[in-house]
Amino acid sequence: MTATTPVDRPGDDGPAPALLELQEVSKTFRAGGLSRARRHPVRAVSAVTLAVHAGEAVGLIGESGSGKTTVARMTLGLVRPDRGKVVFNGRDLARLRERELRAARREMHLVFQDPYESLSPRMSVSALVAEPLVIHGVPTTDRRRLILDALAESGLAPPEDFARRYPNELSGGQRQRVALARALVLRPRLIVADEPTSMLDVSIRASLLATIRALRVEHGIAVLFITHDLAVARLTCDRLAVMFRGTIVESGPTDQVLTAPRHPYTLALRQAVRDLAPPAPIHRSAADPGECVYRDRCPRAQDACAQAPPRRDLGPAHTVACHFPVPAPPPTTTTERNAQP
C-alpha cells in the first residue's frame, strides 16, 4: 500500500483520504565535526511512504537510530525533507507560508518521551497546559475552561486541584498526563507521540495507553505512535510500519505484522521480545544506497541482496521490502492464537 492509496475504514461508506501522508520522503544530515569539509552525509530517512487516517493509530517501530524521530519532526514541519512530500489535510507542508504552517500546527501536537524534561519546573500545570492556547491566540476568557476540560479528559481529577500544582508535586505518570493534556487542549486532529510511555512503570503505562485509546475513539484523533516496545504497539496501534536504517521494511495491520512477520528484521524484533535473546550488534555505517539496508545483519541474506529489494504486497495493506521474505506461517486455530504471548 502506498500513501496515496486510500484505506477502507470501519463504518465508512467508502475509502477515505488520509489525514497525513508521507510520500517518498528522505532526509540527510551532515555529521563528523565542526569543520564543514570534514562532515559526511548521514541518511536519516530514505524514501519513507506512510499514511495515517483520522481516528487511526499507526505505530512506527524500530531500534534507536532507525529514523523514527526524524520522521516525527518532518511530520510536524519542524524539519523539511530533502525529497518527497509531507501532506497534512491535503496540503504540502513544505509549500506553506509561515502563517499557514503555524495554522496547520494548531491541528497537530507532539507528546515528548521525557515528562521530566518537557515540563518546566517553574510553571504551574495550568500555565503549562495553557501554552498552546497562548501561542495560537485563544482568548483569555476561554482558556480556563479548556485547561480544566483537557486535564479531566487526560485522567487528572479533580482538574482544579491539579491546575494549581507544579511538576515537582507530580508522579511520572501524572506528569505525562499533563503533557497529554497540553497536546489535547487545542483539540488537534493529529498527535505524534514519541515514546510517551518508555519512562513509566508498567501499571501506569497501561492506564495512560487506555486513556489515549479512549480519547482517540471519542474525538477521532489520529495518532502517529513512535515506539520500540512491541507490547505497547500491539495494545495501541491499528497498523505498524517497521523501520530499519531510515527505511520502512514492512508495514501492515498490527496483529498480522507481529504474529506473522515476513521481514527478517521484524521477525528478529519479535523473537527478541519472546526469547529475551541479546540483540545483534548495531553497525552504524550506512548501507550502500543500492543494497538492502538489513543485508549485513540478515540471516537470510544472499547475493541478490546486493540490490535494493522490491516492495511486495502480501495481503490487504501488508507490504514487505525483502528479496527473501520469511515464509508465511501455517494457519493457526483460535486456541493457538490465544496462547501466543
N, C-alpha and C positions, 0 to 999 in steps of 0.2 A: 504494500500500500504506500502511496506517495502522499505528501502533504496536501496535494491539490485534489485528491480523491475523497469525496465526502463519505461519511460513515453513517450507517443506519443507527439511530439512537432509539432505545426502547421507548415506545409510546409516541414516536414521531409519525407523521403521515408520510414522510419520505426522507431521503438523505438531507442532512443539514450541513451548511458550510461551517468550516472550523472557525472558532474564535481566534485561535493562534496558529499560525503556520510558519514553520521554518523551512525554507526552500533552498536546499543545497548550500547551506551557509558554511563558510570556512573562515578561520581566523588564525593568523600567525603573529607571534610576538618575537621580539629580539631580546636575547639574554646573553650573559657572559662577561659583563664588566661595564665600567663607566665609559670606556672608550668606544665610540660608535664603530670604529674599524674592527674591534675585536668581538663585537657582538655577532652571534649566529642566530639564524631563524629557528624558532620552535613552533611547530604546528600544534596549536592547542585544540583546534576543531577542524575537521576535514569533511566537507560535503554532507553535513547533517540535515536530514529531512525528517520533520516531525510535525504532527498536528494535535491540537488539544481542542475539544469541543466544549460548549457551555455545559456546566454541571458535571464534567468528566474529570477524573483524576488520572493523570498519566505519570508513571514513575520513570525517572531517569536513574539507572543504577550502574554501578561500576566502581572499581577501586579508586583510591586517591590519585589524582593526576590524570584521570581519563578525559577531562574536559567538561565535566558536568557544570561546574560553577561558571565557566566561560559561556556556556550555553545559556545559563540563567541571566548573566549580565547582558548578553545580546538580546535576550527576550525582553528585558526591561528598557532597552535602548541606552544602557549605560556604556556599552561597547558596540561599535559598528562593525559588522562583518566585512572582511576583505572582499568576499564574493558571496553571492546569494542574497536572499531577501528574508526579512523578518516581518511578517504581515500580521497585524493585530486588528481585529474587527474590520477586515477588508482594506486596511491602509498599510503601506510600506513605511515602517518607522524611519528608515534612512532618508526618506523623501520629505518628512515633515519638518516644518519650520519649528523654531524653539518654542513658540507659543502653542503650536499644535501638538508638539511632543509633550509638553507639560500637561495639556488637557488629556492626552491619551494616558499618561501615567496616573491620572486620577483613578482610572479604571483598573489599575494593576498595582500590586504591592508585594513586597518581599518580606518573608519571615526569616530572620537570621538563625544560624546554628546556636550561637552562644548568647543566652539571655543575660549573662553577667557582663558581657562587653557591649551588647547592643542597647542597653538601657542605662542612661546617665544616672549615677547615684545622687546627683544634685537636684534632680527634677522629681516632683511628685508623680504618682501614677496618672493622675488627672492630666497633668501637663504633658506627660509622655504620650498618652493616647490622643491628646489634642493636637500634636504636632502636624499630622497630615491636614487637619482642618484649618490650621493657621496658614500652612503653606499654600493651600488652594483657596483661601479667602472665604471660607464658610462663615456666615455672620455669627458674631459672638452670642447672640440670643439663642441660637440653635445648638451651640456646642455642648452645653451641659447635658441636654437630653441625649444627644448622640453618643457622648462619652459613657454615660451610665448604661445605655442600651448595649453598647459594644462590650462593656465589662460583664454585664449579666449574661449575654449570649456566649461569652468565652468561658463561662463557668466560675466567675468571681462574684460571689454573693455573700453579704449584701453589697451591691456595687458602690453605694455611698461610702461605706467603710473603706473599701479598697482604694477608692479615688483619692482619699486623704493620705494614704501611706506612701512610703518611699521604697525603692528596690531593696535596700538592706533589711527591710522588715518582712521580706517575702522569701518563700522557698524557691528552689529552682523551677519547679512545676508552675508555681504561681507567676513567676517572672515570665515564663514562656507564654502563659495565658495573657499576660499584659501585652506581650509582643503580638499575640494573635488579635487581641482587641484593637491594637493600633492598626493592624492590617485590615480589619473589618470596618473601622469607623466610617469610612467613605463609601461603603458598600461596593467594593471593586468587583469587576467581572472575572478577574484572574488573580490568583495568589500563587506566587513562586515560593515554595517552602524548601529552603536549603538545609537539609539535615536537621529539622526542627526538634527531633526527639533524641538525638545522639547523646546528649549530656544529661538525660533524665533517667531515673530508676525505672525498672520495667513496669511496675504497677502504675506509676504516674504517666508513663509513656502511653499505656493502653487507654487511660482516661482521656488524655489530650487527643489521641487519634480518634476516639469516639466523638469528641466534641467537633473536630474538624469535619468528620464524615457527616454528622448531623447538620452542621451549618451549610455544607456543600449541597446536601439534598434540599434543605429548606429554601435556600436563596439561589440555587442554580449557579454557584460559583465554580469556575474551572480551577483546577489545581495542577500545577507542574511540581511534582514531589521528587526532590533530589535526595537520594539515599544510597548507602551501601548495605543496608540491613534488609535482607530478603524477607524476613518475617514481617517487618513494618510494611514493605512494599505489598506483600500479599494481603495484609489487612486493609490497606488504604487505597490501592490503585486498581482502576479498571483495566488499564493496559500498561505494558512495560516497554521501555527501549533500553537495551543493554549497550553501554559504551565501553570501548577499549581504545586507548591512544587516539582520542578525538573522533572516533568513527562509531556509528551505530552498527553493531554486528548482528543484532537480532531484535525483532520487535513483534509484539502480538498481545493477545489477551493474557492477563496476568497468570491465571491458572495454567493455561497452555504452555506459556514460556517456562514457568517454574516446575511444573510436573513432567513436562516432556520437552526439555531444552534440546535444540537442534544445532546450536553452535558450540564448538568445544569450549569456548570461554564461558558461556552461560552454564554449561554442564560443570565446569570446574568451580564456579561460584556456588552452584547448588550442592556439589559434593563437599565443599569446604564447610558449609553450614551443617550438613548431615553428619559428616565424619570427623569434623574438627581437625582436619588434616592441615599441616603447616602450608601456607601459601607458597607458590612458586616465586623465585626471586624476580624482582621487578627490574627490567632493563630500561634505563631512562633514555637511551639513544633512540631516536626516531627511526621507524622503518622506512625503507625506500618507498617513495610515493607509488611506484608501480607494483608493489607486492602486498600480500596480505599483512595487515598490521599485527596479527596474532601468530605469525609464522614461527618466530623463534621460541615460542612457548607452547606450541600446539603439539600434542602427541599424535595427531592425525596428519601432520604436515607432509606433503610430498612435493616433487619437483614443480608441479603445476602451481603451487602456492607462491612461486616467484612472480606470478602475475596477479594483479588485483582481482579478487573474487567477484563473480556475478551476484546480483541480489535475486534470490529465488523466492517465489511465492509458495508457501507450504500449506496454505489453507486460508480461511476467512481472516483477513487482517493480520496474518502471521508471515513474516519475512525473515530471511537469514542471509547474511553475506558470507558465503563459505563455498569453497570448491568441493569439500567433502563433508557435508552436514552429518551430524550424529543421526544414525538410523532412528526412525520413529519407533517408540516402544509399542508392544502389542496392546490391544485394548484391555482395560482393566475393569473388574467388576466394581460395583458400588462399595462392597465391603473392603476391597483392596484400596480404593481411593480414600476412604475414610481413615484407613490405617496409616496413610502416609504422614510423615512429620510436617 
